[in-house]
Amino acid sequence: MLSCRPMWTRQNFNYVLPSELIAQAPLAGRRDSRLLVLNSPDSSSAFEDAQFADFLNYLKPGDHLVFNNTKVIPARLMGKRPTGGAAEVFLTESFLTFMLLESILA
């Protein structure tokens, strides 16, 4: 029987990202931007640091690309979790459009 368990869980993406590594503005040459590559499970290393200019080298026949054209808009909700930790939610334009349509149709 085949297992349907996902190889990755949300816990795999829980990591510390120092603020100095978060880009504050796009690079002048977009091809110079960094690319984090998730290698296959049989690879010697899980991740590889590359440049976006090398993107096409990682594609194989049959691969699928998913494009995300959402934009961050100035809509930020601040809250507090039941555990006392801070919570922050960014609303995207597509989310707000959905909520507007839902309230009109209700």
C-alpha positions in Angstrom: 0.0 0.0 0.0 1.2 3.5 -0.8 1.7 6.0 2.0 0.2 9.4 1.5 2.2 11.0 4.3 3.8 14.3 3.2 7.5 14.4 3.3 7.5 17.9 4.6 5.5 19.4 7.5 5.1 23.0 8.7 7.8 22.2 11.3 10.4 21.8 8.5 9.9 25.5 7.7 10.3 26.8 11.3 13.7 28.4 11.4 15.4 31.6 12.5 16.0 34.2 9.8 18.2 37.0 10.9 16.7 40.4 9.9 19.9 41.4 8.1 19.3 38.6 5.6 15.8 39.9 4.7 15.9 42.0 1.6 14.5 45.5 2.1 14.4 46.4 -1.7 14.8 44.4 -4.9 18.2 44.1 -6.5 18.9 46.3 -9.6 19.7 43.1 -11.5 16.9 40.7 -10.7 18.9 37.8 -12.2 21.4 38.4 -9.4 18.9 37.5 -6.7 19.6 34.4 -4.6 17.8 31.1 -5.1 17.3 28.5 -2.4 17.1 25.1 -4.0 15.4 22.2 -2.3 17.2 19.0 -3.5 15.6 15.6 -3.9 15.7 13.3 -0.8 18.5 11.1 -2.4 20.8 14.1 -2.8 23.8 14.6 -0.6 22.5 17.9 0.8 18.9 19.0 1.4 19.4 22.6 0.3 21.6 24.4 -2.1 22.3 28.1 -2.3 22.2 29.3 -5.9 21.4 32.4 -8.1 18.2 32.9 -9.9 20.1 33.2 -13.2 20.7 29.4 -12.8 17.0 28.7 -12.4 16.5 26.9 -15.8 19.3 24.5 -14.9 17.1 23.0 -12.2 14.1 22.3 -14.3 13.5 18.8 -15.7 10.9 17.6 -18.3 7.5 17.3 -16.6 8.2 19.8 -13.9 5.4 22.2 -13.0 5.8 25.9 -12.2 3.4 27.7 -9.9 3.4 31.5 -10.2 2.3 33.7 -7.3 1.4 37.3 -8.3 -0.1 38.4 -5.1 1.1 41.7 -3.6 1.5 42.8 -0.1 -0.7 45.8 0.6 -0.7 47.9 3.8 -3.1 45.6 5.6 -1.6 44.2 8.7 -3.4 42.7 11.6 -1.6 42.4 15.0 -2.8 40.1 17.6 -1.9 37.8 20.5 -1.9 34.0 20.5 -3.6 32.1 23.4 -0.1 31.2 24.6 0.8 34.9 24.9 3.0 35.1 21.8 2.6 37.8 19.2 0.7 37.1 16.0 0.8 39.1 12.8 -1.3 38.6 9.7 -0.7 40.2 6.3 -3.7 40.5 4.1 -3.2 40.3 0.3 -5.3 42.1 -2.3 -6.8 38.8 -3.5 -7.9 37.9 0.0 -9.6 41.3 0.5 -11.3 40.9 -2.9 -12.6 37.5 -1.8 -13.8 38.8 1.5 -15.6 41.8 -0.2 -17.3 39.4 -2.7 -18.3 37.1 0.1 -19.9 39.9 2.1 -21.8 41.2 -0.9 -23.2 37.8 -1.7 -24.1 37.0 1.9 
